Amino acid sequence: MKRASNPRNFLLFGVEMLIAGALLAAGPAMPVAAAQSAPDNTRTNKGDTQKGVPTADQQKMNPTDREITRKIRAKIVGDKSLSTYAHNVKIITQDGKVTLKGPVRTEDEKAKVEAVAVTVAGSTNVSNEIDIAPPKS
């Protein structure tokens, strides 16, 4: 004959009920979106809507352009002296021509990112449209 109830199941059920009760008593969580500030590159991204301006979705998918972009990105991300902003700069390669866009923290970072792109693609093939982000407040 099988037992209808197991004491271990009752114990687990009791613990689950205690946890659920504690969570309900704590009340609703504070909405996260209200506490966050707007991203600081919103105005920069609006400039991408102009006609003729290269955007990240225009990255060519041919092997040569992808390899150029991959090499530049690997060197930038590998440089740990650069900020996260610099690591995330947009690299758009179209027919061997590289456009760099987005914010970085300093003029030095802007120059370093451009120098990396120039070593990979050549000085006549790089357009630097990187901006300096406002300091953190």
PAZAPA-4460 file (N, C-alpha, C; in steps of 0.05 Angstrom, whole numbers, plus 32768, in hexadecimal, padded with zeros to 4 digits):
% residues 137
    n_x    n_y    n_z   ca_x   ca_y   ca_z    c_x    c_y    c_z   seq   type   mol
   8010   7FE9   8000   8000   8000   8000   8011   8019   8000     1      M     A
   8009   802D   7FF1   8017   8046   7FEF   800D   8059   8003     2      K     A
   801F   8068   800F   8016   807D   8022   800C   8095   8013     3      R     A
   7FF7   80A1   801C   7FEA   80B7   800E   7FFA   80D1   8011     4      A     A
   8008   80D4   8027   8017   80ED   802C   8033   80E6   8036     5      S     A
   8045   80F7   802F   8061   80F4   8037   8068   810C   8049     6      N     A
   8073   8108   8061   8079   811F   8073   808D   8132   8066     7      P     A
   809F   8128   8055   80B3   813A   8048   80A5   814D   8036     8      R     A
   8090   8145   8027   8081   8156   8015   8073   816C   8025     9      N     A
   8068   8166   803C   805B   817A   804D   806F   818F   8056    10      F     A
   8087   8186   805D   809C   8199   8066   80A4   81AC   8050    11      L     A
   80A8   81A1   8038   80AF   81B2   8021   8099   81C6   801A    12      L     A
   8080   81BC   801C   8069   81CE   8017   8068   81E5   802B    13      F     A
   806E   81DE   8044   806E   81F2   8059   8083   8207   8055    14      G     A
   809B   81FF   804D   80B1   8212   8047   80AA   8224   8030    15      V     A
   809E   8218   801B   8096   8228   8004   8082   823D   800C    16      E     A
   806F   8236   801D   805A   8249   8025   8066   825F   8036    17      M     A
   807A   8259   8047   8087   826E   8057   8096   8282   8045    18      L     A
   80A3   8278   8031   80B2   8289   801E   809E   829A   800E    19      I     A
   8089   828E   8004   8075   829D   7FF5   8069   82B3   8006    20      A     A
   8063   82AD   801F   8057   82C0   8031   806A   82D8   8037    21      G     A
   8083   82D2   803A   8097   82E7   803F   8099   82F9   8027    22      A     A
   8099   82EE   800F   809B   82FE   7FF7   8082   8310   7FF3    23      L     A
   806B   8305   7FF9   8053   8315   7FF6   8052   832B   800B    24      L     A
   805C   8326   8023   805C   833A   8038   806F   8351   8032    25      A     A
   8083   834C   8022   8097   8360   801C   808C   8376   800A    26      A     A
   8076   8371   7FFC   806A   8385   7FEB   8076   8385   7FCF    27      G     A
   806C   8396   7FBD   8075   8397   7FA2   8092   83A2   7FA0    28      P     A
   80A1   8399   7F8D   80BC   83A3   7F89   80BB   83BF   7F7C    29      A     A
   80D0   83CF   7F81   80D2   83E9   7F76   80D8   83E6   7F58    30      M     A
   80CA   83F4   7F47   80CF   83F2   7F2A   80EC   83FC   7F24    31      P     A
   80FB   83EC   7F15   8116   83F2   7F0E   8118   8408   7EFA    32      V     A
   8106   8409   7EE7   8108   841D   7ED2   8107   843A   7EDD    33      A     A
   80F8   843E   7EF2   80F5   8459   7EFD   810F   8463   7F09    34      A     A
   8120   8451   7F13   8139   8459   7F20   8150   845D   7F0D    35      A     A
   814D   8453   7EF4   8163   8456   7EE1   8162   8470   7ED2    36      Q     A
   8179   847A   7ECA   817A   8492   7EBA   817B   848A   7E9C    37      S     A
   8174   849C   7E8B   8174   8497   7E6E   8191   8492   7E65    38      A     A
   8195   8480   7E51   81B0   847C   7E46   81BB   8496   7E3B    39      P     A
   81D5   8499   7E3E   81E1   84B3   7E35   81E8   84B4   7E18    40      D     A
   81E2   84A0   7E08   81E8   84A1   7DEB   81CE   84A2   7DDB    41      N     A
   81B7   84A9   7DE7   819E   84AB   7DD8   81A0   84BF   7DC2    42      T     A
   81AA   84D7   7DC7   81AD   84EB   7DB2   81BF   84E2   7D9C    43      R     A
   81D5   84D4   7DA3   81E8   84CA   7D90   81DA   84B7   7D7C    44      T     A
   81C9   84A5   7D87   81BC   8492   7D76   81A7   849F   7D64    45      N     A
   819C   84B5   7D6B   8189   84C3   7D5A   8197   84CD   7D41    46      K     A
   81B0   84D3   7D42   81C0   84DC   7D2B   81C3   84C6   7D16    47      G     A
   81BF   84AD   7D1F   81C1   8496   7D0C   81A9   8495   7CF9    48      D     A
   8195   84A5   7CFD   817E   84A4   7CEB   8181   84B4   7CD2    49      T     A
   8197   84C4   7CD0   819C   84D4   7CB9   81A3   84C2   7CA1    50      Q     A
   8199   84CA   7C89   819F   84BA   7C71   81BC   84BC   7C6A    51      K     A
   81C8   84A6   7C61   81E4   84A6   7C58   81F8   84A2   7C6F    52      G     A
   81EE   84A1   7C88   8200   849D   7C9E   8202   847F   7CA4    53      V     A
   821A   8473   7CA4   821C   8456   7CAA   8213   844F   7CC6    54      P     A
   8203   843A   7CC7   81F9   8430   7CE1   8202   8413   7CE3    55      T     A
   8201   8408   7CFC   820B   83ED   7D01   81FC   83D8   7CF1    56      A     A
   81E3   83DD   7CEA   81D4   83C9   7CDB   81DD   83C8   7CBD    57      D     A
   81ED   83DB   7CB5   81F7   83DC   7C9A   8212   83CD   7C97    58      Q     A
   821C   83C1   7CAC   8235   83B2   7CAC   8232   839D   7C96    59      Q     A
   8246   839C   7C84   8245   8388   7C6E   824C   836D   7C7A    60      K     A
   8241   8358   7C6E   8245   833D   7C78   8258   832D   7C67    61      M     A
   8266   833A   7C55   827A   832B   7C45   8292   8324   7C57    62      N     A
   82A0   830F   7C51   82B6   8306   7C63   82CB   831B   7C69    63      P     A
   82D2   832B   7C55   82E7   833F   7C59   82DF   8354   7C6D    64      T     A
   82C7   835F   7C6A   82BD   8374   7C7D   82B9   8368   7C99    65      D     A
   82AE   8350   7C9A   82AB   8344   7CB5   82C5   833F   7CC3    66      R     A
   82DA   8337   7CB4   82F4   8332   7CC0   8301   834C   7CC9    67      E     A
   82FE   8362   7CBA   8308   837C   7CC2   82FB   8384   7CDD    68      I     A
   82E1   8382   7CDE   82D2   838A   7CF6   82DA   8378   7D0D    69      T     A
   82DD   835E   7D09   82E4   834B   7D1E   8300   8352   7D29    70      R     A
   8313   8358   7D18   832E   835E   7D21   832F   8378   7D32    71      K     A
   8320   838C   7D28   831F   83A6   7D37   8312   83A1   7D52    72      I     A
   82FB   8394   7D53   82ED   838F   7D6C   82FE   837F   7D7F    73      R     A
   830C   836B   7D76   831D   835A   7D88   8333   836B   7D94    74      A     A
   8340   837C   7D85   8355   838D   7D8F   834B   83A1   7DA3    75      K     A
   8334   83AD   7D9D   8328   83C1   7DB0   8320   83B4   7DCA    76      I     A
   8312   839D   7DC9   8309   8390   7DE1   8321   8384   7DF0    77      V     A
   8336   837D   7DE2   834E   8372   7DEF   835E   8387   7DFF    78      G     A
   8359   83A1   7DF9   8367   83B7   7E07   8358   83BD   7E20    79      D     A
   8360   83B3   7E36   8352   83B7   7E50   8355   83D3   7E5B    80      K     A
   8366   83E3   7E4F   8369   83FF   7E58   8351   8410   7E4E    81      S     A
   8342   8406   7E3B   832B   8415   7E30   8312   8410   7E41    82      L     A
   8301   8424   7E41   82E8   8422   7E50   82D4   8410   7E41    83      S     A
   82BF   8409   7E4F   82A9   83F9   7E43   829D   8409   7E2B    84      T     A
   829C   8423   7E2D   8292   8433   7E17   82A3   842D   7DFE    85      Y     A
   82BD   842E   7E01   82CF   842A   7DEA   82CD   840D   7DE0    86      A     A
   82CA   83FA   7DF2   82C6   83DE   7DEA   82AD   83DA   7DD9    87      H     A
   8299   83EB   7DDD   8280   83E9   7DCF   827B   83FC   7DB8    88      N     A
   8290   8409   7DAF   828E   841C   7D99   8284   840C   7D80    89      V     A
   8274   8419   7D70   8269   840C   7D58   827F   840C   7D42    90      K     A
   8283   83F5   7D36   8296   83F1   7D20   8286   83E8   7D08    91      I     A
   8284   83F9   7CF4   8274   83F3   7CDC   8287   83F1   7CC4    92      I     A
   8289   83DA   7CB8   829B   83D6   7CA1   828B   83D2   7C88    93      T     A
   828F   83E2   7C74   8281   83E0   7C5B   8296   83E2   7C44    94      Q     A
   829A   83CC   7C36   82AD   83CB   7C20   82C9   83D4   7C28    95      D     A
   82D2   83CB   7C40   82ED   83D2   7C49   82EF   83ED   7C57    96      G     A
   82DA   83FD   7C56   82DA   8417   7C64   82CD   8414   7C7F    97      K     A
   82DB   841D   7C94   82D3   841A   7CB0   82C9   8435   7CBB    98      V     A
   82B1   8434   7CC7   82A7   844B   7CD5   82A5   8444   7CF2    99      T     A
   82B0   8455   7D03   82AF   8452   7D21   829C   8466   7D2C   100      L     A
   8289   845C   7D3C   8274   846E   7D48   826F   8467   7D65   101      K     A
   8264   847A   7D73   825C   8475   7D8F   826D   8486   7DA2   102      G     A
   8266   8485   7DBB   8274   8494   7DCF   828B   8485   7DDC   103      P     A
   82A0   8493   7DE3   82B6   8489   7DF4   82BA   849D   7E0A   104      V     A
   82CB   8496   7E1E   82CE   84A8   7E35   82E1   84BF   7E31   105      R     A
   82F6   84BB   7E21   830B   84D0   7E1F   8315   84D2   7E03   106      T     A
   8323   84E8   7DFD   8331   84EC   7DE3   8345   84D6   7DDF   107      E     A
   8353   84CE   7DF4   8367   84B9   7DF2   835B   849F   7DE8   108      D     A
   8343   8498   7DF3   8336   8480   7DEA   832D   8482   7DCD   109      E     A
   8324   8499   7DC6   831C   849E   7DAA   8334   8499   7D97   110      K     A
   834B   84A3   7D9F   8363   84A0   7D8F   836C   8483   7D8E   111      A     A
   836A   8475   7DA5   8372   8459   7DA5   8361   8447   7D94   112      K     A
   8347   844C   7D95   8334   843C   7D84   8339   8441   7D67   113      V     A
   833D   845A   7D60   8343   8461   7D44   835D   8454   7D3B   114      E     A
   8372   8455   7D4C   838C   8449   7D46   8389   842B   7D40   115      A     A
   8379   841E   7D50   8375   8401   7D4B   8368   83FC   7D30   116      V     A
   8354   840C   7D2A   8346   8409   7D10   8359   840F   7CF9   117      A     A
   836A   8423   7CFC   837D   842A   7CE7   8391   8414   7CE2   118      V     A
   839A   8406   7CF8   83AD   83F0   7CF4   83A1   83D9   7CE5   119      T     A
   8387   83D5   7CE8   8379   83BF   7CDB   8371   83C6   7CBE   120      V     A
   8364   83DE   7CBB   8358   83E5   7CA2   8367   83F9   7C91   121      A     A
   837B   8406   7C9D   838A   841B   7C8E   837F   8437   7C93   122      G     A
   8390   844A   7C93   8388   8466   7C9B   8374   8472   7C88   123      S     A
   8374   846B   7C6F   8361   8477   7C5C   8346   846A   7C5D   124      T     A
   8344   8454   7C6C   832B   8445   7C6D   831B   8447   7C87   125      N     A
   8323   845B   7C98   8316   845D   7CB2   830A   8479   7CB5   126      V     A
   82F0   8479   7CBC   82E2   8492   7CC2   82DB   8492   7CE0   127      S     A
   82E6   84A5   7CEF   82E2   84A5   7D0C   82CC   84B9   7D13   128      N     A
   82B5   84AE   7D1B   829E   84BF   7D23   8298   84BB   7D41   129      E     A
   82AD   84B3   7D50   82AA   84AE   7D6D   82A7   84C9   7D7C   130      I     A
   8295   84C9   7D90   8291   84E0   7DA1   829C   84DB   7DBC   131      D     A
   82A1   84F0   7DCB   82AA   84EE   7DE7   8291   84F0   7DF8   132      I     A
   828B   84DC   7E08   8274   84DC   7E1A   8278   84F0   7E30   133      A     A
   8262   84FC   7E39   8264   850E   7E50   826D   84FF   7E69   134      P     A
   827B   850C   7E7B   8284   84FE   7E93   826D   84F4   7EA4   135      P     A
   8272   84DF   7EB3   825D   84D4   7EC4   8257   84E8   7EDA   136      K     A
   823D   84EB   7EE0   8236   84FE   7EF5   8231   84F0   7F0F   137      S     A
***
